[in-house]
Amino acid sequence: MSTSALQMRAASSRVWLGRVFSDRYAKYYMVVPTLLYLLLIGIFPLIFSFGLSFLNWDVAAQRPMSFAGLANYAELLKDSRFLRTFLNTILFVIGAVTLEAIFGFGLALLLNRDIRGQGIFRVLLMLPMMATPVAVGYTWRMLYHVTNGPINHILRVFHLPTGTWLSSGGTALPSIIITDVWQWTPFVFIILLAGLQSLPREPFEAAEVDGASYLQSFYYLTLPMIWPILVIVILLRMVEAVKIFDIIFVMTAGGPGISTETSTMYAKLVSLTQFRLGYGAAIAYVLLILSVIVFTILTRVLPTEVEIE
């Protein structure tokens, strides 16, 4: 091949590469790493586990993989332990998210004003959220200790009845809810505080001129304008609360009995302890489907926009 032909071929290659890597297509290339990440880390495991839920794969029994159809899902309907753990999950989500929304909103309202040292208060309130769930679980496990725990010690000082907080089926789940509220109320607080500080001041100034009280301004102005943010925060916390595992595993490991065992813990037990991978995948998918249904209903029932009268 002649030198001129090689030069023409090299020039055409440079033109082609220039067109491919031009600014017109650069935005698509920037998205490729994110798409690959979602495909490998998110979408592929989701599809694989969905197919796995239709298989009978018992690794511990060393049986060959076989197609089970809907047998795993049918077994869930008769599994009393799954139904109990699902009830525990619902109780935990309702209790924790409700308290976090109330306390977080109250703290945001309290610190949404000129208070001396409010910056220090904000930092202190955010510290629990920065701790790892395992550390939080161990800390509160020590606080709830029957004989050496500070909580029972304080109750003895004031001659109040003590409790076996994590050893009793009636108090174990509420104790874990309190722990979760302590850690994640700052998340609700910081989001709602940012929302309150972003509200326009003109409606409040006009209401003050018209002689509206604080409660009237809160009901007719603050609550309607902050409501969309409050709904989003509640949904975000519900998504995370459904997946609770680490704090409960450290504090009670699901006990006493299964009084604090959640559906995620049961799925882990079935999949990674009993090695029934197909049945464990079915548990995870049922929890996912029910969660999506509930969250979809809530997004339609809870209004995200409220008109200000």
Sine and cosine of phi, psi and omega as CSV:
sin_phi,cos_phi,sin_psi,cos_psi,sin_omega,cos_omega
0.00,0.00,0.72,-0.70,-0.06,-1.00
-0.95,0.30,0.28,-0.96,0.00,-1.00
-0.90,0.44,-0.63,0.77,-0.01,-1.00
-0.91,0.42,-0.62,0.78,0.02,-1.00
-0.91,0.41,-0.65,0.76,0.04,-1.00
-0.90,0.44,-0.64,0.77,0.00,-1.00
-0.91,0.41,-0.64,0.77,0.03,-1.00
-0.92,0.40,-0.62,0.78,0.01,-1.00
-0.92,0.40,-0.66,0.75,0.03,-1.00
-0.90,0.43,-0.62,0.79,0.00,-1.00
-0.92,0.40,-0.67,0.74,0.02,-1.00
-0.91,0.41,-0.56,0.83,0.05,-1.00
-0.91,0.42,-0.66,0.76,0.02,-1.00
-0.91,0.42,-0.62,0.79,0.03,-1.00
-0.90,0.43,-0.68,0.74,0.00,-1.00
-0.90,0.44,-0.70,0.72,0.03,-1.00
-0.91,0.42,-0.58,0.81,0.03,-1.00
-0.90,0.44,-0.60,0.80,0.04,-1.00
-0.94,0.33,-0.66,0.75,-0.03,-1.00
-0.90,0.43,-0.69,0.73,-0.06,-1.00
-0.99,-0.16,0.47,0.89,0.03,-1.00
-0.96,0.27,0.17,-0.98,0.01,-1.00
-0.89,0.46,-0.38,0.92,-0.02,-1.00
-0.90,0.43,-0.60,0.80,-0.04,-1.00
-0.98,-0.22,-0.08,1.00,-0.07,-1.00
-0.88,0.48,-0.59,0.81,-0.03,-1.00
-0.90,0.44,-0.52,0.86,0.03,-1.00
-0.96,0.29,-0.60,0.80,0.02,-1.00
-0.91,0.41,-0.51,0.86,0.00,-1.00
-0.93,0.36,-0.41,0.91,-0.04,-1.00
-1.00,0.08,-0.34,0.94,-0.09,-1.00
-0.84,0.54,-0.73,0.68,0.02,-1.00
-0.85,0.52,-0.63,0.77,0.02,-1.00
-0.91,0.41,-0.66,0.75,0.02,-1.00
-0.90,0.43,-0.65,0.76,0.04,-1.00
-0.90,0.44,-0.64,0.77,0.03,-1.00
-0.89,0.46,-0.73,0.68,0.01,-1.00
-0.89,0.45,-0.59,0.80,-0.02,-1.00
-0.93,0.37,-0.70,0.71,-0.09,-1.00
-0.99,0.15,-0.63,0.77,-0.10,-0.99
-1.00,-0.06,-0.51,0.86,-0.09,-1.00
-0.94,-0.33,-0.84,0.54,-0.14,-0.99
-0.95,0.30,-0.71,0.71,-0.03,-1.00
-0.88,0.48,-0.76,0.65,0.06,-1.00
-0.87,0.49,-0.56,0.83,0.01,-1.00
-0.90,0.43,-0.71,0.71,0.01,-1.00
-0.93,0.36,-0.66,0.75,-0.02,-1.00
-0.90,0.44,-0.69,0.72,0.01,-1.00
-0.93,0.37,-0.53,0.85,0.05,-1.00
-0.90,0.43,-0.70,0.72,0.08,-1.00
-0.91,0.41,-0.56,0.83,0.00,-1.00
-0.91,0.41,-0.49,0.87,-0.03,-1.00
-0.92,0.39,-0.26,0.97,0.04,-1.00
-0.99,-0.16,0.18,0.98,-0.02,-1.00
-0.91,-0.41,0.43,-0.90,0.12,-0.99
-0.97,-0.25,0.99,-0.15,-0.10,-1.00
-0.78,-0.63,0.99,-0.15,-0.01,-1.00
-0.95,-0.30,0.99,-0.16,-0.07,-1.00
-0.94,0.35,-0.61,0.80,-0.05,-1.00
-0.90,0.43,-0.60,0.80,0.00,-1.00
-0.99,0.15,-0.09,1.00,0.00,-1.00
0.82,0.57,0.68,0.73,0.06,-1.00
-0.99,-0.14,0.54,-0.84,0.03,-1.00
-0.92,0.40,0.48,-0.87,0.01,-1.00
-0.91,0.41,0.69,-0.72,0.01,-1.00
-0.64,-0.77,0.41,-0.91,-0.01,-1.00
-0.98,0.22,0.78,-0.63,-0.05,-1.00
-0.93,-0.37,-0.17,0.99,-0.03,-1.00
0.90,0.43,-0.77,-0.64,-0.01,-1.00
-0.99,-0.12,0.30,0.96,-0.06,-1.00
-0.90,0.44,-0.62,0.78,0.00,-1.00
-0.90,0.43,-0.65,0.76,0.01,-1.00
-0.95,0.33,-0.59,0.81,0.05,-1.00
-0.92,0.40,-0.56,0.83,0.02,-1.00
-0.92,0.40,-0.51,0.86,0.01,-1.00
-0.88,0.47,-0.59,0.81,-0.02,-1.00
-0.91,0.41,-0.41,0.91,0.00,-1.00
-0.97,-0.23,0.00,1.00,-0.05,-1.00
-1.00,0.05,0.98,-0.21,-0.03,-1.00
-0.91,0.42,-0.52,0.85,0.00,-1.00
-0.93,0.37,-0.65,0.76,0.05,-1.00
-0.89,0.45,-0.68,0.73,0.01,-1.00
-0.89,0.46,-0.61,0.80,0.02,-1.00
-0.94,0.35,-0.68,0.74,0.00,-1.00
-0.92,0.38,-0.55,0.83,0.05,-1.00
-0.92,0.38,-0.61,0.79,0.08,-1.00
-0.90,0.43,-0.66,0.75,0.06,-1.00
-0.87,0.50,-0.64,0.77,0.02,-1.00
-0.90,0.44,-0.69,0.72,0.01,-1.00
-0.89,0.45,-0.71,0.70,0.01,-1.00
-0.88,0.47,-0.65,0.76,0.01,-1.00
-0.91,0.42,-0.71,0.70,-0.04,-1.00
-0.89,0.46,-0.74,0.67,-0.04,-1.00
-0.89,0.45,-0.74,0.68,-0.04,-1.00
-0.91,0.41,-0.75,0.67,-0.08,-1.00
-0.93,0.37,-0.75,0.66,-0.08,-1.00
-0.92,0.39,-0.62,0.78,0.02,-1.00
-0.89,0.46,-0.75,0.66,0.00,-1.00
-0.91,0.41,-0.64,0.77,0.01,-1.00
-0.90,0.43,-0.63,0.78,0.02,-1.00
-0.92,0.40,-0.66,0.75,-0.01,-1.00
-0.92,0.38,-0.79,0.62,-0.04,-1.00
-0.92,0.38,-0.64,0.77,0.01,-1.00
-0.90,0.43,-0.66,0.75,0.03,-1.00
-0.92,0.39,-0.66,0.75,0.02,-1.00
-0.89,0.46,-0.69,0.72,0.03,-1.00
-0.91,0.42,-0.62,0.78,0.02,-1.00
-0.90,0.44,-0.67,0.75,0.05,-1.00
-0.91,0.42,-0.60,0.80,-0.04,-1.00
-0.92,0.39,-0.64,0.76,-0.06,-1.00
-1.00,-0.09,0.07,1.00,0.07,-1.00
-1.00,0.03,0.77,0.64,0.01,-1.00
-0.35,-0.94,0.17,-0.99,-0.02,-1.00
-0.98,0.20,0.98,-0.21,0.03,-1.00
-0.82,-0.57,0.71,-0.71,0.01,-1.00
-0.90,0.44,0.79,-0.61,0.02,-1.00
0.98,0.20,0.37,0.93,-0.03,-1.00
-0.92,0.39,-0.46,0.89,0.06,-1.00
-0.89,0.45,-0.64,0.77,0.03,-1.00
-0.92,0.39,-0.66,0.75,0.03,-1.00
-0.87,0.49,-0.65,0.76,-0.01,-1.00
-0.90,0.44,-0.68,0.73,0.01,-1.00
-0.90,0.43,-0.69,0.72,0.00,-1.00
-0.90,0.44,-0.62,0.78,0.00,-1.00
-0.94,0.35,-0.41,0.91,-0.02,-1.00
-1.00,0.04,-0.20,0.98,-0.05,-1.00
-0.87,0.50,-0.69,0.72,0.00,-1.00
-0.85,0.53,-0.57,0.82,-0.02,-1.00
-0.93,0.38,-0.44,0.90,-0.03,-1.00
-0.99,0.15,-0.29,0.96,-0.01,-1.00
-0.97,0.23,0.49,-0.87,0.03,-1.00
-0.96,0.29,0.56,-0.83,-0.01,-1.00
-0.85,0.53,-0.58,0.81,0.01,-1.00
-0.91,0.43,-0.69,0.73,0.03,-1.00
-0.90,0.44,-0.65,0.76,0.04,-1.00
-0.89,0.45,-0.68,0.74,0.01,-1.00
-0.88,0.48,-0.71,0.70,0.02,-1.00
-0.91,0.42,-0.63,0.78,0.00,-1.00
-0.88,0.47,-0.75,0.66,-0.02,-1.00
-0.95,0.30,-0.43,0.90,0.11,-0.99
-0.90,0.43,-0.62,0.79,0.06,-1.00
-0.94,0.34,-0.62,0.78,0.01,-1.00
-0.90,0.44,-0.57,0.82,-0.02,-1.00
-1.00,0.06,0.03,1.00,-0.06,-1.00
-0.83,0.55,0.68,-0.73,-0.14,-0.99
-0.90,0.44,-0.73,0.69,-0.10,-0.99
-0.99,-0.15,-0.63,0.78,-0.09,-1.00
-0.96,-0.29,0.02,1.00,-0.03,-1.00
-0.96,0.27,0.63,-0.78,0.01,-1.00
-0.88,0.48,-0.52,0.86,-0.04,-1.00
-0.90,0.43,-0.77,0.64,0.03,-1.00
-0.92,0.40,-0.54,0.84,0.03,-1.00
-0.90,0.44,-0.69,0.73,0.02,-1.00
-0.90,0.43,-0.65,0.76,0.03,-1.00
-0.89,0.46,-0.60,0.80,0.04,-1.00
-0.92,0.38,-0.59,0.81,0.01,-1.00
-0.87,0.49,-0.64,0.77,-0.02,-1.00
-1.00,-0.06,0.22,0.98,0.06,-1.00
0.85,0.53,0.65,0.76,0.05,-1.00
-0.96,-0.27,0.44,-0.90,-0.01,-1.00
-0.91,0.41,0.70,-0.72,0.05,-1.00
-1.00,0.00,0.10,-0.99,-0.03,-1.00
-0.62,-0.79,0.39,-0.92,0.14,-0.99
-0.99,-0.10,0.98,0.17,-0.27,-0.96
-0.88,0.48,-0.70,0.71,-0.06,-1.00
-0.98,-0.18,-0.04,1.00,-0.03,-1.00
-0.97,-0.24,-0.07,1.00,-0.01,-1.00
-0.93,-0.36,0.70,-0.72,-0.01,-1.00
-0.90,0.44,-0.41,0.91,-0.02,-1.00
-0.99,0.12,-0.37,0.93,-0.06,-1.00
-0.91,-0.42,-0.19,0.98,-0.08,-1.00
-0.91,0.42,-0.78,0.63,-0.02,-1.00
-0.91,0.41,-0.70,0.71,0.10,-1.00
-0.86,0.51,-0.58,0.82,0.03,-1.00
-0.91,0.42,-0.63,0.77,0.04,-1.00
-0.94,0.35,-0.60,0.80,0.06,-1.00
-0.87,0.49,-0.67,0.74,0.03,-1.00
-0.88,0.48,-0.65,0.76,0.03,-1.00
-0.88,0.47,-0.71,0.70,0.01,-1.00
-0.91,0.42,-0.62,0.78,0.04,-1.00
-0.89,0.46,-0.66,0.75,0.01,-1.00
-0.88,0.47,-0.63,0.78,-0.06,-1.00
-0.99,0.17,-0.62,0.79,-0.18,-0.98
-0.95,-0.30,-0.05,1.00,0.17,-0.99
-0.86,0.50,-0.61,0.79,0.06,-1.00
-0.85,0.53,-0.54,0.84,0.04,-1.00
-0.89,0.46,-0.73,0.68,0.03,-1.00
-0.90,0.44,-0.65,0.76,-0.02,-1.00
-0.87,0.49,-0.75,0.66,-0.11,-0.99
-0.94,0.35,-0.58,0.82,0.03,-1.00
-0.94,0.35,-0.71,0.70,-0.02,-1.00
-0.94,0.35,-0.56,0.83,0.06,-1.00
-0.90,0.44,-0.68,0.74,0.07,-1.00
-0.89,0.46,-0.63,0.78,0.04,-1.00
-0.91,0.41,-0.67,0.74,0.02,-1.00
-0.90,0.44,-0.63,0.78,-0.03,-1.00
-0.96,0.27,-0.27,0.96,0.03,-1.00
-1.00,-0.04,-0.07,1.00,0.00,-1.00
-0.94,0.35,0.59,-0.81,0.04,-1.00
-0.91,0.41,0.58,-0.82,-0.05,-1.00
-1.00,0.03,-0.33,0.94,-0.09,-1.00
-0.86,0.51,-0.71,0.70,0.01,-1.00
-0.88,0.48,-0.60,0.80,0.00,-1.00
-0.94,0.34,-0.61,0.79,0.04,-1.00
-0.92,0.39,-0.63,0.78,0.04,-1.00
-0.92,0.40,-0.64,0.77,0.03,-1.00
-0.91,0.41,-0.59,0.80,0.02,-1.00
-0.92,0.40,-0.62,0.78,0.04,-1.00
-0.91,0.42,-0.60,0.80,0.00,-1.00
-0.98,0.22,-0.04,1.00,0.06,-1.00
1.00,0.05,0.35,0.94,0.00,-1.00
-0.96,0.30,0.62,-0.79,0.04,-1.00
-0.98,0.19,0.11,-0.99,0.01,-1.00
-0.90,0.44,-0.67,0.74,-0.01,-1.00
-0.91,0.41,-0.61,0.79,0.04,-1.00
-0.91,0.41,-0.67,0.74,0.03,-1.00
-0.90,0.43,-0.61,0.79,0.01,-1.00
-0.92,0.40,-0.70,0.71,-0.10,-1.00
-0.96,0.29,-0.64,0.76,-0.11,-0.99
-1.00,-0.10,-0.28,0.96,-0.05,-1.00
-0.86,-0.51,-0.86,0.50,-0.10,-0.99
-0.89,0.45,-0.78,0.62,-0.07,-1.00
-0.89,0.46,-0.72,0.69,0.04,-1.00
-0.88,0.48,-0.63,0.77,-0.06,-1.00
-0.97,0.24,-0.50,0.86,-0.02,-1.00
-1.00,0.01,-0.18,0.98,-0.11,-0.99
-0.85,0.53,-0.71,0.71,0.02,-1.00
-0.85,0.53,-0.64,0.77,0.02,-1.00
-0.93,0.37,-0.63,0.77,0.01,-1.00
-0.89,0.46,-0.66,0.75,0.02,-1.00
-0.89,0.45,-0.69,0.73,0.00,-1.00
-0.89,0.45,-0.68,0.73,0.01,-1.00
-0.89,0.45,-0.67,0.74,0.01,-1.00
-0.88,0.47,-0.69,0.72,0.01,-1.00
-0.90,0.43,-0.64,0.77,0.03,-1.00
-0.89,0.45,-0.68,0.73,0.01,-1.00
-0.93,0.35,-0.55,0.84,0.05,-1.00
-0.91,0.41,-0.65,0.76,0.03,-1.00
-0.86,0.51,-0.69,0.72,-0.01,-1.00
-0.96,0.30,-0.59,0.81,-0.04,-1.00
-0.93,0.38,-0.56,0.83,0.03,-1.00
-0.88,0.47,-0.54,0.84,-0.06,-1.00
-1.00,0.01,0.19,0.98,-0.07,-1.00
-0.83,0.56,0.72,-0.69,0.01,-1.00
-0.51,-0.86,-0.81,0.58,-0.22,-0.98
-0.89,0.45,-0.73,0.68,-0.04,-1.00
-0.89,0.45,-0.71,0.71,-0.01,-1.00
-0.92,0.40,-0.65,0.76,-0.01,-1.00
-0.88,0.47,-0.62,0.78,-0.01,-1.00
-0.96,0.27,-0.64,0.77,-0.14,-0.99
-0.99,0.15,-0.70,0.72,-0.09,-1.00
-0.73,-0.68,-0.22,0.98,-0.09,-1.00
0.83,0.56,0.48,0.88,0.01,-1.00
1.00,-0.06,-0.15,0.99,-0.06,-1.00
-1.00,0.02,-0.06,-1.00,-0.11,0.99
-0.92,0.38,0.66,-0.75,-0.14,-0.99
0.92,0.39,-0.85,-0.52,0.11,-0.99
-0.81,-0.59,0.47,0.88,-0.09,-1.00
-0.93,0.36,-0.37,0.93,0.04,-1.00
-0.86,-0.51,0.20,0.98,0.00,-1.00
-0.98,0.21,0.78,-0.63,0.01,-1.00
-0.99,-0.17,0.11,-0.99,-0.03,-1.00
-0.91,0.42,-0.58,0.82,0.04,-1.00
-0.91,0.41,-0.61,0.79,0.04,-1.00
-0.93,0.38,-0.62,0.79,0.02,-1.00
-0.92,0.38,-0.62,0.78,0.06,-1.00
-0.89,0.45,-0.63,0.78,0.05,-1.00
-0.91,0.40,-0.66,0.75,0.01,-1.00
-0.88,0.48,-0.72,0.69,-0.03,-1.00
-0.93,0.38,-0.65,0.76,-0.11,-0.99
-0.99,0.16,-0.73,0.69,-0.18,-0.98
-0.97,-0.24,-0.14,0.99,0.07,-1.00
-0.93,-0.36,-0.75,0.66,0.06,-1.00
-1.00,0.04,-0.22,0.98,0.05,-1.00
0.86,0.51,0.54,0.84,0.15,-0.99
-1.00,-0.08,0.99,0.14,-0.19,-0.98
-0.92,0.39,-0.62,0.79,0.01,-1.00
-0.91,0.42,-0.70,0.71,0.00,-1.00
-0.93,0.37,-0.62,0.79,0.05,-1.00
-0.90,0.44,-0.63,0.78,0.06,-1.00
-0.91,0.42,-0.60,0.80,0.04,-1.00
-0.90,0.44,-0.66,0.75,0.05,-1.00
-0.87,0.49,-0.72,0.70,-0.02,-1.00
-0.90,0.44,-0.63,0.78,-0.04,-1.00
-0.96,0.28,-0.59,0.80,0.07,-1.00
-0.89,0.46,-0.67,0.74,0.05,-1.00
-0.89,0.46,-0.66,0.75,0.03,-1.00
-0.89,0.45,-0.73,0.69,-0.04,-1.00
-0.91,0.43,-0.70,0.72,0.03,-1.00
-0.90,0.44,-0.62,0.78,0.03,-1.00
-0.90,0.43,-0.69,0.72,0.01,-1.00
-0.89,0.47,-0.66,0.75,0.01,-1.00
-0.89,0.45,-0.72,0.69,-0.02,-1.00
-0.90,0.45,-0.71,0.70,-0.03,-1.00
-0.92,0.38,-0.58,0.82,0.05,-1.00
-0.91,0.42,-0.68,0.74,0.03,-1.00
-0.90,0.44,-0.67,0.74,-0.02,-1.00
-0.91,0.42,-0.63,0.78,0.01,-1.00
-0.92,0.40,-0.43,0.90,0.03,-1.00
-1.00,0.01,-0.53,0.85,-0.02,-1.00
-0.98,0.18,-0.73,0.69,-0.02,-1.00
-0.96,0.27,0.85,-0.53,0.00,-1.00
-0.94,0.35,0.71,-0.71,0.04,-1.00
-0.99,-0.13,-0.13,0.99,0.05,-1.00
-0.68,-0.73,0.74,-0.67,0.02,-1.00
-0.79,-0.61,0.80,-0.60,0.01,-1.00
-0.96,0.26,0.67,-0.75,0.01,-1.00
-1.00,0.01,0.85,-0.52,-0.03,-1.00
-0.98,0.20,0.00,0.00,0.00,0.00
